[in-house]
Amino acid sequence: MNDKVKVAVVGAGASGMMAAITASRYGADVTLFEKEDRVGKKILSTGNGKCNLGNLDFSMEQYYCRDKDKLESIFKMFSVWDTIAFFESIGLMIKSKNGYLYPYCEQASAVLDVLRMELTRRQIRTQTGKGIKSAGYRDGEKLFELTDSDGRVHTFQKLIIACGSPASLKKGEGMSGYRLAESFGHKIGRLVPGLVQLRSDETFLKALGGVRCQAKVKLLIDGEERASETGELQFTDYGVSGIPVFQLSRMAAYAADEKRDVEIVVDFFPDQEENAYAYMAKLRFETGQDKTAEEYMIGLLNKKINMVLLKRLGLKPGMKVREIGWKGIWELMKSCRNFSIHISSPNPMENAQICAGGVRLEEVTTELESVSRKGLYFAGELLDVDGKCGGYNLQWAFTSGYAAGISAADGLAEDVKGCQRC
Ligand SMILES: Cc1cc2nc3c(=O)[nH]c(=O)nc-3n(C[C@H](O)[C@H](O)[C@H](O)COP(=O)(O)OP(=O)(O)OC[C@H]3O[C@@H](n4cnc5c(N)ncnc54)[C@H](O)[C@@H]3O)c2cc1C
């Protein structure tokens, strides 16, 4: 008789595959269900096809979560170094680019390949094209009961739900993990798109579409500065994009959802010290008296931005600098550091890299076991934890997958963290 603990993992994304491999390493008999025809599809589009799978610059600052102490304890079970060791143990060479971790070959497909090969090597039953439609618990037998898309019923002693989120999927897709969690009485924290572009109704954006520049971007909610990020800002004809915008987007999305006033304020000269900036502006003013306003701005910012700045202040491009005067020129220069854009909404979930919100961390233990239903675990983006751009979300998928996998297999009792059992 097979006395291995029978574990089901629902969802074969980054977290589900990690959970399945870990549970199997710790002696469980694992079945992995995936509704798509192949496992780990999302991994292929990560990091622009290169898969940024972690980051050496690691701290709780990189994460949003309602219980950072618990989150920190979970990361202690499986850190960024454990991610490197894990992937190297299954044949993936890793490299760091300024701390950002990638497969050495810079192909996301390699990450998926080594995970798939490990699933096969460990003889983990992987059932693709089998979405789990509903789940329940048979109290008498102490078994979880899963019904798949063909109407077949499966039973297991432990269940790990790792169904991901609706981020980047077609409208209406990606909600089944939350429904399964709710069927066990769990509450779902409000879902909003994260790591996403922000939309604006400002008409001048039409003229700026396609422009990229270095900038500091501040996020103001109801007029109060809440956060700022520096990096490459990208203008689109409907709003703003780029890493600094992505990093601010989840906070902006929650505020927009609450119908609060959301604004970003751009400083196009983030590296310029105030006095040096004023000196440069004055010098240009004194030596450029015969220039037009348009000529005064040449070489400072992208021409399209210059034109929008002039228009916003009601200055004609052909007006002479002497005519405008120092006061007017200084107003213009100050507006380069204080360029406000009103935000109407984030782009929809279909465009987002992640989804903020999900199964609340207070409803699971540090081992990611449900506090209300023993033997039920959660992993990955389905939980109400999300990270900044830079490998932090895949790190969470691997960490939470490991924690759920080892706990479901009762591996924690062995106290052999990072064990590379084969
Ligand atoms: C374009 C893009 C780029 C990204 N780049 C990065 C990056 O470079 N670095 C980074 O850290 N993060 C990145 N992310 C985020 C990262 O990919 C996710 O946070 C991570 O993949 C989440 O893993 P997961 O296992 O929780 O969910 P998923 O990867 O979404 O996996 C969930 C799986 O469950 C399956 N499933 C759902 N419901 C059921 C069901 N009922 N039955 C059976 N199967 C089901 C789904 O089909 C899916 O395969 C990116 C995301 C996107 C969209």
PDBQT file of the ligand as one rigid body, heavy atoms in Angstrom, charges set to zero:
ROOT
HETATM    1  C1  LIG A 501       4.222  40.204 -19.175  1.00  0.00    +0.000 C 
HETATM    2  C2  LIG A 501       4.664  39.812 -17.790  1.00  0.00    +0.000 A 
HETATM    3  C3  LIG A 501       5.996  39.938 -17.441  1.00  0.00    +0.000 A 
HETATM    4  C4  LIG A 501       6.403  39.588 -16.142  1.00  0.00    +0.000 A 
HETATM    5  N1  LIG A 501       7.733  39.664 -15.853  1.00  0.00    +0.000 NA
HETATM    6  C5  LIG A 501       8.159  39.299 -14.615  1.00  0.00    +0.000 A 
HETATM    7  C6  LIG A 501       9.545  39.268 -14.309  1.00  0.00    +0.000 A 
HETATM    8  O1  LIG A 501      10.413  39.477 -15.183  1.00  0.00    +0.000 OA
HETATM    9  N2  LIG A 501       9.900  38.967 -13.023  1.00  0.00    +0.000 N 
HETATM   10  C7  LIG A 501       8.976  38.672 -12.054  1.00  0.00    +0.000 A 
HETATM   11  O2  LIG A 501       9.366  38.417 -10.911  1.00  0.00    +0.000 OA
HETATM   12  N3  LIG A 501       7.657  38.621 -12.333  1.00  0.00    +0.000 NA
HETATM   13  C8  LIG A 501       7.234  38.919 -13.591  1.00  0.00    +0.000 A 
HETATM   14  N4  LIG A 501       5.897  38.846 -13.887  1.00  0.00    +0.000 N 
HETATM   15  C9  LIG A 501       4.952  38.383 -12.819  1.00  0.00    +0.000 C 
HETATM   16  C10 LIG A 501       5.046  36.861 -12.684  1.00  0.00    +0.000 C 
HETATM   17  O3  LIG A 501       5.016  36.265 -13.958  1.00  0.00    +0.000 OA
HETATM   18  C11 LIG A 501       3.893  36.306 -11.841  1.00  0.00    +0.000 C 
HETATM   19  O4  LIG A 501       3.833  36.982 -10.612  1.00  0.00    +0.000 OA
HETATM   20  C12 LIG A 501       4.059  34.813 -11.580  1.00  0.00    +0.000 C 
HETATM   21  O5  LIG A 501       4.198  34.107 -12.782  1.00  0.00    +0.000 OA
HETATM   22  C13 LIG A 501       2.869  34.276 -10.787  1.00  0.00    +0.000 C 
HETATM   23  O6  LIG A 501       3.004  32.892 -10.652  1.00  0.00    +0.000 OA
HETATM   24  P1  LIG A 501       1.773  32.015 -10.159  1.00  0.00    +0.000 P 
HETATM   25  O7  LIG A 501       2.249  30.611 -10.141  1.00  0.00    +0.000 OA
HETATM   26  O8  LIG A 501       1.217  32.569  -8.915  1.00  0.00    +0.000 OA
HETATM   27  O9  LIG A 501       0.648  32.203 -11.262  1.00  0.00    +0.000 OA
HETATM   28  P2  LIG A 501       0.641  31.809 -12.813  1.00  0.00    +0.000 P 
HETATM   29  O10 LIG A 501       1.996  31.840 -13.377  1.00  0.00    +0.000 OA
HETATM   30  O11 LIG A 501      -0.395  32.677 -13.431  1.00  0.00    +0.000 OA
HETATM   31  O12 LIG A 501       0.140  30.315 -12.813  1.00  0.00    +0.000 OA
HETATM   32  C14 LIG A 501      -1.159  29.916 -12.469  1.00  0.00    +0.000 C 
HETATM   33  C15 LIG A 501      -1.509  28.699 -13.295  1.00  0.00    +0.000 C 
HETATM   34  O13 LIG A 501      -2.723  28.132 -12.825  1.00  0.00    +0.000 OA
HETATM   35  C16 LIG A 501      -3.505  27.729 -13.936  1.00  0.00    +0.000 C 
HETATM   36  N5  LIG A 501      -4.897  27.656 -13.476  1.00  0.00    +0.000 N 
HETATM   37  C17 LIG A 501      -5.697  28.687 -13.124  1.00  0.00    +0.000 A 
HETATM   38  N6  LIG A 501      -6.884  28.231 -12.690  1.00  0.00    +0.000 NA
HETATM   39  C18 LIG A 501      -6.836  26.880 -12.763  1.00  0.00    +0.000 A 
HETATM   40  C19 LIG A 501      -7.756  25.847 -12.455  1.00  0.00    +0.000 A 
HETATM   41  N7  LIG A 501      -8.978  26.114 -11.965  1.00  0.00    +0.000 N 
HETATM   42  N8  LIG A 501      -7.384  24.553 -12.668  1.00  0.00    +0.000 NA
HETATM   43  C20 LIG A 501      -6.148  24.266 -13.163  1.00  0.00    +0.000 A 
HETATM   44  N9  LIG A 501      -5.233  25.223 -13.484  1.00  0.00    +0.000 NA
HETATM   45  C21 LIG A 501      -5.570  26.507 -13.274  1.00  0.00    +0.000 A 
HETATM   46  C22 LIG A 501      -3.217  28.796 -14.978  1.00  0.00    +0.000 C 
HETATM   47  O14 LIG A 501      -3.532  28.358 -16.274  1.00  0.00    +0.000 OA
HETATM   48  C23 LIG A 501      -1.723  29.033 -14.768  1.00  0.00    +0.000 C 
HETATM   49  O15 LIG A 501      -0.933  28.180 -15.550  1.00  0.00    +0.000 OA
HETATM   50  C24 LIG A 501       5.459  39.137 -15.170  1.00  0.00    +0.000 A 
HETATM   51  C25 LIG A 501       4.125  39.000 -15.546  1.00  0.00    +0.000 A 
HETATM   52  C26 LIG A 501       3.726  39.320 -16.835  1.00  0.00    +0.000 A 
HETATM   53  C27 LIG A 501       2.287  39.134 -17.218  1.00  0.00    +0.000 C 
ENDROOT
TORSDOF 0
